Structures are given as C-alpha cells and as structure tokens.
Amino acid sequence: MTSITVRIPDDLKKEIEALGVQVSQVTRTALEDEVRRLKREKAKQAAEKLSRLLADVPDEAITRAVRESRDER
C-alpha cells in the first residue's frame, strides 16, 4: 500500500481528533467513491459518443454486421 499526504486547516484537524474520525478509512472510502464516479462518467460519455455515431448507421447495416459476426464463429 502507498501513502498520501493531505493538508487541512488546523481547526479541522482538532475537530477530527476530538471526534475520533478514522481519517485513513474516511479518505480511502472517499477516494474509492470518486474513482467509481469518474469511471461511470467516462463510460457514460463513451456510450453517448457511440450512440451519436451509430445514429447515422442504418438499422439494416447493423443487423447485417451482427449476422456476419455470428456466422464467423
């Protein structure tokens, strides 16, 4: 595992200590959540781009391509 350093205001550090916040766990969870969110956003953008590209392709061409791909198996 690797470690990171984060600068926070002194008053926030005092509150964290007073409340017994598990900084490592909270930070790890927040970063994992953000990575998942960004991956979903990236996938959504890719799907939207693909949808725009495929909108110009006639349905018959898509059907033909799928059938040809299945026949190749």
HTML snippet that shows the backbone in 3Dmol.js (N, CA, C, O; Angstrom):
<script src="https://3Dmol.org/build/3Dmol-min.js"></script>
<div id="view" style="width:600px;height:400px;position:relative"></div>
<script>
const pdb = `
ATOM      1  N   MET A   1       0.843  -1.172   0.000  1.00  0.00           N
ATOM      2  CA  MET A   1       0.000   0.000   0.000  1.00  0.00           C
ATOM      3  C   MET A   1       0.889   1.235   0.000  1.00  0.00           C
ATOM      4  O   MET A   1       1.998   1.215   0.532  1.00  0.00           O
ATOM      5  N   THR A   2       0.399   2.288  -0.591  1.00  0.00           N
ATOM      6  CA  THR A   2       1.135   3.536  -0.626  1.00  0.00           C
ATOM      7  C   THR A   2       0.445   4.547   0.281  1.00  0.00           C
ATOM      8  O   THR A   2      -0.697   4.337   0.689  1.00  0.00           O
ATOM      9  N   SER A   3       1.119   5.622   0.593  1.00  0.00           N
ATOM     10  CA  SER A   3       0.502   6.637   1.442  1.00  0.00           C
ATOM     11  C   SER A   3       0.496   7.975   0.715  1.00  0.00           C
ATOM     12  O   SER A   3       1.283   8.213  -0.201  1.00  0.00           O
ATOM     13  N   ILE A   4      -0.420   8.846   1.152  1.00  0.00           N
ATOM     14  CA  ILE A   4      -0.516  10.188   0.591  1.00  0.00           C
ATOM     15  C   ILE A   4      -0.548  11.186   1.751  1.00  0.00           C
ATOM     16  O   ILE A   4      -0.841  10.826   2.891  1.00  0.00           O
ATOM     17  N   THR A   5      -0.246  12.421   1.439  1.00  0.00           N
ATOM     18  CA  THR A   5      -0.283  13.491   2.431  1.00  0.00           C
ATOM     19  C   THR A   5      -1.324  14.513   1.997  1.00  0.00           C
ATOM     20  O   THR A   5      -1.402  14.884   0.826  1.00  0.00           O
ATOM     21  N   VAL A   6      -2.121  14.961   2.959  1.00  0.00           N
ATOM     22  CA  VAL A   6      -3.160  15.948   2.681  1.00  0.00           C
ATOM     23  C   VAL A   6      -3.014  17.082   3.686  1.00  0.00           C
ATOM     24  O   VAL A   6      -2.870  16.848   4.886  1.00  0.00           O
ATOM     25  N   ARG A   7      -3.052  18.296   3.192  1.00  0.00           N
ATOM     26  CA  ARG A   7      -3.005  19.470   4.079  1.00  0.00           C
ATOM     27  C   ARG A   7      -4.432  19.922   4.378  1.00  0.00           C
ATOM     28  O   ARG A   7      -5.250  20.104   3.476  1.00  0.00           O
ATOM     29  N   ILE A   8      -4.705  20.097   5.671  1.00  0.00           N
ATOM     30  CA  ILE A   8      -6.016  20.555   6.101  1.00  0.00           C
ATOM     31  C   ILE A   8      -5.826  21.686   7.127  1.00  0.00           C
ATOM     32  O   ILE A   8      -4.764  21.802   7.737  1.00  0.00           O
ATOM     33  N   PRO A   9      -6.851  22.506   7.308  1.00  0.00           N
ATOM     34  CA  PRO A   9      -6.751  23.568   8.309  1.00  0.00           C
ATOM     35  C   PRO A   9      -6.570  22.991   9.721  1.00  0.00           C
ATOM     36  O   PRO A   9      -7.056  21.902  10.029  1.00  0.00           O
ATOM     37  N   ASP A  10      -5.867  23.739  10.559  1.00  0.00           N
ATOM     38  CA  ASP A  10      -5.606  23.288  11.936  1.00  0.00           C
ATOM     39  C   ASP A  10      -6.886  23.009  12.707  1.00  0.00           C
ATOM     40  O   ASP A  10      -6.968  22.025  13.441  1.00  0.00           O
ATOM     41  N   ASP A  11      -7.902  23.884  12.542  1.00  0.00           N
ATOM     42  CA  ASP A  11      -9.143  23.678  13.288  1.00  0.00           C
ATOM     43  C   ASP A  11      -9.864  22.400  12.863  1.00  0.00           C
ATOM     44  O   ASP A  11     -10.502  21.743  13.685  1.00  0.00           O
ATOM     45  N   LEU A  12      -9.763  22.050  11.589  1.00  0.00           N
ATOM     46  CA  LEU A  12     -10.368  20.796  11.128  1.00  0.00           C
ATOM     47  C   LEU A  12      -9.653  19.603  11.751  1.00  0.00           C
ATOM     48  O   LEU A  12     -10.302  18.640  12.159  1.00  0.00           O
ATOM     49  N   LYS A  13      -8.339  19.653  11.828  1.00  0.00           N
ATOM     50  CA  LYS A  13      -7.574  18.563  12.440  1.00  0.00           C
ATOM     51  C   LYS A  13      -7.974  18.387  13.904  1.00  0.00           C
ATOM     52  O   LYS A  13      -8.110  17.260  14.378  1.00  0.00           O
ATOM     53  N   LYS A  14      -8.161  19.488  14.614  1.00  0.00           N
ATOM     54  CA  LYS A  14      -8.576  19.413  16.021  1.00  0.00           C
ATOM     55  C   LYS A  14      -9.941  18.752  16.143  1.00  0.00           C
ATOM     56  O   LYS A  14     -10.156  17.924  17.028  1.00  0.00           O
ATOM     57  N   GLU A  15     -10.872  19.117  15.251  1.00  0.00           N
ATOM     58  CA  GLU A  15     -12.210  18.507  15.287  1.00  0.00           C
ATOM     59  C   GLU A  15     -12.142  17.015  14.969  1.00  0.00           C
ATOM     60  O   GLU A  15     -12.817  16.206  15.606  1.00  0.00           O
ATOM     61  N   ILE A  16     -11.329  16.662  13.988  1.00  0.00           N
ATOM     62  CA  ILE A  16     -11.166  15.253  13.618  1.00  0.00           C
ATOM     63  C   ILE A  16     -10.670  14.452  14.814  1.00  0.00           C
ATOM     64  O   ILE A  16     -11.202  13.386  15.126  1.00  0.00           O
ATOM     65  N   GLU A  17      -9.657  14.972  15.472  1.00  0.00           N
ATOM     66  CA  GLU A  17      -9.104  14.289  16.642  1.00  0.00           C
ATOM     67  C   GLU A  17     -10.122  14.211  17.770  1.00  0.00           C
ATOM     68  O   GLU A  17     -10.253  13.173  18.418  1.00  0.00           O
ATOM     69  N   ALA A  18     -10.843  15.301  18.010  1.00  0.00           N
ATOM     70  CA  ALA A  18     -11.827  15.332  19.094  1.00  0.00           C
ATOM     71  C   ALA A  18     -12.965  14.348  18.851  1.00  0.00           C
ATOM     72  O   ALA A  18     -13.490  13.750  19.790  1.00  0.00           O
ATOM     73  N   LEU A  19     -13.336  14.187  17.598  1.00  0.00           N
ATOM     74  CA  LEU A  19     -14.447  13.296  17.256  1.00  0.00           C
ATOM     75  C   LEU A  19     -14.005  11.861  17.005  1.00  0.00           C
ATOM     76  O   LEU A  19     -14.840  10.968  16.863  1.00  0.00           O
ATOM     77  N   GLY A  20     -12.719  11.642  16.951  1.00  0.00           N
ATOM     78  CA  GLY A  20     -12.218  10.283  16.724  1.00  0.00           C
ATOM     79  C   GLY A  20     -12.453   9.774  15.313  1.00  0.00           C
ATOM     80  O   GLY A  20     -12.659   8.578  15.107  1.00  0.00           O
ATOM     81  N   VAL A  21     -12.424  10.668  14.349  1.00  0.00           N
ATOM     82  CA  VAL A  21     -12.641  10.276  12.951  1.00  0.00           C
ATOM     83  C   VAL A  21     -11.503   9.372  12.492  1.00  0.00           C
ATOM     84  O   VAL A  21     -10.331   9.658  12.736  1.00  0.00           O
ATOM     85  N   GLN A  22     -11.858   8.289  11.831  1.00  0.00           N
ATOM     86  CA  GLN A  22     -10.876   7.365  11.264  1.00  0.00           C
ATOM     87  C   GLN A  22     -10.437   7.935   9.904  1.00  0.00           C
ATOM     88  O   GLN A  22     -11.010   7.599   8.868  1.00  0.00           O
ATOM     89  N   VAL A  23      -9.429   8.786   9.924  1.00  0.00           N
ATOM     90  CA  VAL A  23      -9.025   9.535   8.734  1.00  0.00           C
ATOM     91  C   VAL A  23      -8.661   8.608   7.580  1.00  0.00           C
ATOM     92  O   VAL A  23      -9.083   8.840   6.447  1.00  0.00           O
ATOM     93  N   SER A  24      -7.898   7.579   7.847  1.00  0.00           N
ATOM     94  CA  SER A  24      -7.485   6.673   6.772  1.00  0.00           C
ATOM     95  C   SER A  24      -8.688   6.031   6.099  1.00  0.00           C
ATOM     96  O   SER A  24      -8.770   5.979   4.872  1.00  0.00           O
ATOM     97  N   GLN A  25      -9.621   5.542   6.908  1.00  0.00           N
ATOM     98  CA  GLN A  25     -10.793   4.861   6.356  1.00  0.00           C
ATOM     99  C   GLN A  25     -11.686   5.838   5.594  1.00  0.00           C
ATOM    100  O   GLN A  25     -12.157   5.526   4.501  1.00  0.00           O
ATOM    101  N   VAL A  26     -11.918   7.018   6.166  1.00  0.00           N
ATOM    102  CA  VAL A  26     -12.768   8.012   5.510  1.00  0.00           C
ATOM    103  C   VAL A  26     -12.141   8.446   4.185  1.00  0.00           C
ATOM    104  O   VAL A  26     -12.829   8.556   3.169  1.00  0.00           O
ATOM    105  N   THR A  27     -10.846   8.689   4.206  1.00  0.00           N
ATOM    106  CA  THR A  27     -10.139   9.123   2.999  1.00  0.00           C
ATOM    107  C   THR A  27     -10.169   8.035   1.933  1.00  0.00           C
ATOM    108  O   THR A  27     -10.457   8.304   0.767  1.00  0.00           O
ATOM    109  N   ARG A  28      -9.868   6.805   2.342  1.00  0.00           N
ATOM    110  CA  ARG A  28      -9.859   5.684   1.393  1.00  0.00           C
ATOM    111  C   ARG A  28     -11.232   5.518   0.753  1.00  0.00           C
ATOM    112  O   ARG A  28     -11.339   5.361  -0.464  1.00  0.00           O
ATOM    113  N   THR A  29     -12.271   5.551   1.566  1.00  0.00           N
ATOM    114  CA  THR A  29     -13.632   5.384   1.059  1.00  0.00           C
ATOM    115  C   THR A  29     -14.002   6.514   0.104  1.00  0.00           C
ATOM    116  O   THR A  29     -14.584   6.269  -0.952  1.00  0.00           O
ATOM    117  N   ALA A  30     -13.667   7.750   0.473  1.00  0.00           N
ATOM    118  CA  ALA A  30     -13.982   8.897  -0.386  1.00  0.00           C
ATOM    119  C   ALA A  30     -13.262   8.794  -1.726  1.00  0.00           C
ATOM    120  O   ALA A  30     -13.847   9.084  -2.769  1.00  0.00           O
ATOM    121  N   LEU A  31     -12.006   8.386  -1.704  1.00  0.00           N
ATOM    122  CA  LEU A  31     -11.252   8.260  -2.956  1.00  0.00           C
ATOM    123  C   LEU A  31     -11.792   7.119  -3.814  1.00  0.00           C
ATOM    124  O   LEU A  31     -11.894   7.260  -5.033  1.00  0.00           O
ATOM    125  N   GLU A  32     -12.137   5.998  -3.197  1.00  0.00           N
ATOM    126  CA  GLU A  32     -12.726   4.881  -3.951  1.00  0.00           C
ATOM    127  C   GLU A  32     -14.044   5.301  -4.601  1.00  0.00           C
ATOM    128  O   GLU A  32     -14.301   4.982  -5.762  1.00  0.00           O
ATOM    129  N   ASP A  33     -14.875   6.018  -3.844  1.00  0.00           N
ATOM    130  CA  ASP A  33     -16.153   6.500  -4.383  1.00  0.00           C
ATOM    131  C   ASP A  33     -15.931   7.436  -5.563  1.00  0.00           C
ATOM    132  O   ASP A  33     -16.627   7.342  -6.574  1.00  0.00           O
ATOM    133  N   GLU A  34     -14.962   8.338  -5.438  1.00  0.00           N
ATOM    134  CA  GLU A  34     -14.683   9.294  -6.514  1.00  0.00           C
ATOM    135  C   GLU A  34     -14.175   8.580  -7.760  1.00  0.00           C
ATOM    136  O   GLU A  34     -14.558   8.938  -8.873  1.00  0.00           O
ATOM    137  N   VAL A  35     -13.324   7.582  -7.593  1.00  0.00           N
ATOM    138  CA  VAL A  35     -12.819   6.822  -8.743  1.00  0.00           C
ATOM    139  C   VAL A  35     -13.978   6.113  -9.447  1.00  0.00           C
ATOM    140  O   VAL A  35     -14.063   6.131 -10.675  1.00  0.00           O
ATOM    141  N   ARG A  36     -14.871   5.490  -8.671  1.00  0.00           N
ATOM    142  CA  ARG A  36     -16.036   4.824  -9.274  1.00  0.00           C
ATOM    143  C   ARG A  36     -16.908   5.828 -10.031  1.00  0.00           C
ATOM    144  O   ARG A  36     -17.368   5.542 -11.136  1.00  0.00           O
ATOM    145  N   ARG A  37     -17.134   7.001  -9.438  1.00  0.00           N
ATOM    146  CA  ARG A  37     -17.960   8.023 -10.070  1.00  0.00           C
ATOM    147  C   ARG A  37     -17.340   8.486 -11.388  1.00  0.00           C
ATOM    148  O   ARG A  37     -18.037   8.631 -12.392  1.00  0.00           O
ATOM    149  N   LEU A  38     -16.037   8.714 -11.378  1.00  0.00           N
ATOM    150  CA  LEU A  38     -15.362   9.170 -12.593  1.00  0.00           C
ATOM    151  C   LEU A  38     -15.365   8.093 -13.679  1.00  0.00           C
ATOM    152  O   LEU A  38     -15.504   8.407 -14.861  1.00  0.00           O
ATOM    153  N   LYS A  39     -15.212   6.833 -13.288  1.00  0.00           N
ATOM    154  CA  LYS A  39     -15.270   5.739 -14.271  1.00  0.00           C
ATOM    155  C   LYS A  39     -16.662   5.652 -14.894  1.00  0.00           C
ATOM    156  O   LYS A  39     -16.796   5.464 -16.104  1.00  0.00           O
ATOM    157  N   ARG A  40     -17.702   5.791 -14.056  1.00  0.00           N
ATOM    158  CA  ARG A  40     -19.078   5.775 -14.596  1.00  0.00           C
ATOM    159  C   ARG A  40     -19.295   6.933 -15.559  1.00  0.00           C
ATOM    160  O   ARG A  40     -19.898   6.755 -16.618  1.00  0.00           O
ATOM    161  N   GLU A  41     -18.811   8.112 -15.200  1.00  0.00           N
ATOM    162  CA  GLU A  41     -18.963   9.289 -16.058  1.00  0.00           C
ATOM    163  C   GLU A  41     -18.239   9.083 -17.388  1.00  0.00           C
ATOM    164  O   GLU A  41     -18.764   9.431 -18.446  1.00  0.00           O
ATOM    165  N   LYS A  42     -17.045   8.522 -17.331  1.00  0.00           N
ATOM    166  CA  LYS A  42     -16.281   8.262 -18.550  1.00  0.00           C
ATOM    167  C   LYS A  42     -17.008   7.244 -19.435  1.00  0.00           C
ATOM    168  O   LYS A  42     -17.071   7.412 -20.653  1.00  0.00           O
ATOM    169  N   ALA A  43     -17.551   6.198 -18.829  1.00  0.00           N
ATOM    170  CA  ALA A  43     -18.291   5.196 -19.593  1.00  0.00           C
ATOM    171  C   ALA A  43     -19.558   5.801 -20.202  1.00  0.00           C
ATOM    172  O   ALA A  43     -19.920   5.493 -21.337  1.00  0.00           O
ATOM    173  N   LYS A  44     -20.220   6.656 -19.441  1.00  0.00           N
ATOM    174  CA  LYS A  44     -21.426   7.315 -19.946  1.00  0.00           C
ATOM    175  C   LYS A  44     -21.097   8.184 -21.155  1.00  0.00           C
ATOM    176  O   LYS A  44     -21.823   8.168 -22.149  1.00  0.00           O
ATOM    177  N   GLN A  45     -20.018   8.932 -21.072  1.00  0.00           N
ATOM    178  CA  GLN A  45     -19.611   9.777 -22.196  1.00  0.00           C
ATOM    179  C   GLN A  45     -19.270   8.938 -23.427  1.00  0.00           C
ATOM    180  O   GLN A  45     -19.616   9.305 -24.550  1.00  0.00           O
ATOM    181  N   ALA A  46     -18.590   7.811 -23.211  1.00  0.00           N
ATOM    182  CA  ALA A  46     -18.246   6.936 -24.331  1.00  0.00           C
ATOM    183  C   ALA A  46     -19.508   6.357 -24.960  1.00  0.00           C
ATOM    184  O   ALA A  46     -19.607   6.266 -26.183  1.00  0.00           O
ATOM    185  N   ALA A  47     -20.470   5.967 -24.132  1.00  0.00           N
ATOM    186  CA  ALA A  47     -21.730   5.417 -24.645  1.00  0.00           C
ATOM    187  C   ALA A  47     -22.509   6.470 -25.429  1.00  0.00           C
ATOM    188  O   ALA A  47     -23.098   6.167 -26.467  1.00  0.00           O
ATOM    189  N   GLU A  48     -22.510   7.700 -24.935  1.00  0.00           N
ATOM    190  CA  GLU A  48     -23.202   8.777 -25.649  1.00  0.00           C
ATOM    191  C   GLU A  48     -22.547   9.057 -26.999  1.00  0.00           C
ATOM    192  O   GLU A  48     -23.232   9.290 -27.995  1.00  0.00           O
ATOM    193  N   LYS A  49     -21.216   9.031 -27.023  1.00  0.00           N
ATOM    194  CA  LYS A  49     -20.494   9.243 -28.283  1.00  0.00           C
ATOM    195  C   LYS A  49     -20.804   8.123 -29.265  1.00  0.00           C
ATOM    196  O   LYS A  49     -21.061   8.376 -30.442  1.00  0.00           O
ATOM    197  N   LEU A  50     -20.780   6.893 -28.784  1.00  0.00           N
ATOM    198  CA  LEU A  50     -21.089   5.745 -29.638  1.00  0.00           C
ATOM    199  C   LEU A  50     -22.520   5.830 -30.155  1.00  0.00           C
ATOM    200  O   LEU A  50     -22.786   5.523 -31.317  1.00  0.00           O
ATOM    201  N   SER A  51     -23.428   6.243 -29.301  1.00  0.00           N
ATOM    202  CA  SER A  51     -24.827   6.379 -29.705  1.00  0.00           C
ATOM    203  C   SER A  51     -24.974   7.399 -30.832  1.00  0.00           C
ATOM    204  O   SER A  51     -25.718   7.180 -31.789  1.00  0.00           O
ATOM    205  N   ARG A  52     -24.255   8.518 -30.706  1.00  0.00           N
ATOM    206  CA  ARG A  52     -24.316   9.534 -31.769  1.00  0.00           C
ATOM    207  C   ARG A  52     -23.751   8.987 -33.082  1.00  0.00           C
ATOM    208  O   ARG A  52     -24.287   9.254 -34.158  1.00  0.00           O
ATOM    209  N   LEU A  53     -22.661   8.219 -32.980  1.00  0.00           N
ATOM    210  CA  LEU A  53     -22.054   7.648 -34.187  1.00  0.00           C
ATOM    211  C   LEU A  53     -22.979   6.624 -34.837  1.00  0.00           C
ATOM    212  O   LEU A  53     -23.127   6.596 -36.059  1.00  0.00           O
ATOM    213  N   LEU A  54     -23.598   5.788 -34.014  1.00  0.00           N
ATOM    214  CA  LEU A  54     -24.464   4.733 -34.541  1.00  0.00           C
ATOM    215  C   LEU A  54     -25.791   5.278 -35.061  1.00  0.00           C
ATOM    216  O   LEU A  54     -26.467   4.610 -35.844  1.00  0.00           O
ATOM    217  N   ALA A  55     -26.168   6.465 -34.641  1.00  0.00           N
ATOM    218  CA  ALA A  55     -27.432   7.046 -35.087  1.00  0.00           C
ATOM    219  C   ALA A  55     -27.434   7.251 -36.596  1.00  0.00           C
ATOM    220  O   ALA A  55     -28.493   7.245 -37.224  1.00  0.00           O
ATOM    221  N   ASP A  56     -26.262   7.431 -37.177  1.00  0.00           N
ATOM    222  CA  ASP A  56     -26.161   7.651 -38.623  1.00  0.00           C
ATOM    223  C   ASP A  56     -26.083   6.352 -39.424  1.00  0.00           C
ATOM    224  O   ASP A  56     -26.142   6.375 -40.654  1.00  0.00           O
ATOM    225  N   VAL A  57     -25.951   5.222 -38.732  1.00  0.00           N
ATOM    226  CA  VAL A  57     -25.826   3.931 -39.421  1.00  0.00           C
ATOM    227  C   VAL A  57     -27.221   3.316 -39.546  1.00  0.00           C
ATOM    228  O   VAL A  57     -27.929   3.183 -38.548  1.00  0.00           O
ATOM    229  N   PRO A  58     -27.618   2.945 -40.752  1.00  0.00           N
ATOM    230  CA  PRO A  58     -28.944   2.332 -40.935  1.00  0.00           C
ATOM    231  C   PRO A  58     -29.066   1.024 -40.143  1.00  0.00           C
ATOM    232  O   PRO A  58     -28.094   0.285 -39.991  1.00  0.00           O
ATOM    233  N   ASP A  59     -30.263   0.757 -39.649  1.00  0.00           N
ATOM    234  CA  ASP A  59     -30.515  -0.462 -38.877  1.00  0.00           C
ATOM    235  C   ASP A  59     -30.134  -1.711 -39.659  1.00  0.00           C
ATOM    236  O   ASP A  59     -29.620  -2.674 -39.088  1.00  0.00           O
ATOM    237  N   GLU A  60     -30.385  -1.696 -40.965  1.00  0.00           N
ATOM    238  CA  GLU A  60     -30.076  -2.869 -41.783  1.00  0.00           C
ATOM    239  C   GLU A  60     -28.572  -3.164 -41.774  1.00  0.00           C
ATOM    240  O   GLU A  60     -28.165  -4.326 -41.750  1.00  0.00           O
ATOM    241  N   ALA A  61     -27.773  -2.138 -41.792  1.00  0.00           N
ATOM    242  CA  ALA A  61     -26.319  -2.323 -41.787  1.00  0.00           C
ATOM    243  C   ALA A  61     -25.860  -2.921 -40.460  1.00  0.00           C
ATOM    244  O   ALA A  61     -24.973  -3.774 -40.431  1.00  0.00           O
ATOM    245  N   ILE A  62     -26.455  -2.481 -39.385  1.00  0.00           N
ATOM    246  CA  ILE A  62     -26.107  -3.031 -38.067  1.00  0.00           C
ATOM    247  C   ILE A  62     -26.521  -4.493 -37.994  1.00  0.00           C
ATOM    248  O   ILE A  62     -25.753  -5.340 -37.538  1.00  0.00           O
ATOM    249  N   THR A  63     -27.729  -4.786 -38.443  1.00  0.00           N
ATOM    250  CA  THR A  63     -28.223  -6.164 -38.431  1.00  0.00           C
ATOM    251  C   THR A  63     -27.316  -7.061 -39.264  1.00  0.00           C
ATOM    252  O   THR A  63     -26.975  -8.167 -38.845  1.00  0.00           O
ATOM    253  N   ARG A  64     -26.932  -6.592 -40.427  1.00  0.00           N
ATOM    254  CA  ARG A  64     -26.064  -7.367 -41.318  1.00  0.00           C
ATOM    255  C   ARG A  64     -24.700  -7.611 -40.643  1.00  0.00           C
ATOM    256  O   ARG A  64     -24.173  -8.721 -40.705  1.00  0.00           O
ATOM    257  N   ALA A  65     -24.148  -6.613 -40.022  1.00  0.00           N
ATOM    258  CA  ALA A  65     -22.847  -6.748 -39.365  1.00  0.00           C
ATOM    259  C   ALA A  65     -22.915  -7.756 -38.217  1.00  0.00           C
ATOM    260  O   ALA A  65     -21.992  -8.549 -38.032  1.00  0.00           O
ATOM    261  N   VAL A  66     -24.004  -7.726 -37.447  1.00  0.00           N
ATOM    262  CA  VAL A  66     -24.167  -8.675 -36.343  1.00  0.00           C
ATOM    263  C   VAL A  66     -24.271 -10.086 -36.891  1.00  0.00           C
ATOM    264  O   VAL A  66     -23.638 -11.001 -36.364  1.00  0.00           O
ATOM    265  N   ARG A  67     -25.060 -10.277 -37.941  1.00  0.00           N
ATOM    266  CA  ARG A  67     -25.228 -11.618 -38.520  1.00  0.00           C
ATOM    267  C   ARG A  67     -23.906 -12.140 -39.079  1.00  0.00           C
ATOM    268  O   ARG A  67     -23.567 -13.308 -38.890  1.00  0.00           O
ATOM    269  N   GLU A  68     -23.159 -11.274 -39.767  1.00  0.00           N
ATOM    270  CA  GLU A  68     -21.867 -11.693 -40.317  1.00  0.00           C
ATOM    271  C   GLU A  68     -20.882 -12.074 -39.198  1.00  0.00           C
ATOM    272  O   GLU A  68     -20.103 -13.017 -39.340  1.00  0.00           O
ATOM    273  N   SER A  69     -20.931 -11.335 -38.100  1.00  0.00           N
ATOM    274  CA  SER A  69     -20.061 -11.629 -36.975  1.00  0.00           C
ATOM    275  C   SER A  69     -20.421 -12.979 -36.360  1.00  0.00           C
ATOM    276  O   SER A  69     -19.543 -13.761 -35.997  1.00  0.00           O
ATOM    277  N   ARG A  70     -21.729 -13.243 -36.248  1.00  0.00           N
ATOM    278  CA  ARG A  70     -22.164 -14.539 -35.698  1.00  0.00           C
ATOM    279  C   ARG A  70     -21.762 -15.689 -36.619  1.00  0.00           C
ATOM    280  O   ARG A  70     -21.369 -16.757 -36.150  1.00  0.00           O
ATOM    281  N   ASP A  71     -21.862 -15.467 -37.930  1.00  0.00           N
ATOM    282  CA  ASP A  71     -21.503 -16.520 -38.887  1.00  0.00           C
ATOM    283  C   ASP A  71     -20.012 -16.835 -38.845  1.00  0.00           C
ATOM    284  O   ASP A  71     -19.615 -17.959 -39.151  1.00  0.00           O
ATOM    285  N   GLU A  72     -19.202 -15.889 -38.481  1.00  0.00           N
ATOM    286  CA  GLU A  72     -17.752 -16.103 -38.423  1.00  0.00           C
ATOM    287  C   GLU A  72     -17.350 -17.013 -37.278  1.00  0.00           C
ATOM    288  O   GLU A  72     -16.259 -17.581 -37.308  1.00  0.00           O
ATOM    289  N   ARG A  73     -18.179 -17.166 -36.293  1.00  0.00           N
ATOM    290  CA  ARG A  73     -17.854 -18.000 -35.131  1.00  0.00           C
ATOM    291  C   ARG A  73     -17.898 -19.421 -35.444  1.00  0.00           C
ATOM    292  O   ARG A  73     -17.649 -20.254 -34.572  1.00  0.00           O
TER     293      ARG A  73
END
`;
const viewer = $3Dmol.createViewer("view");
viewer.addModel(pdb, "pdb");
viewer.setStyle({}, {cartoon: {color: "spectrum"}});
viewer.zoomTo();
viewer.render();
</script>
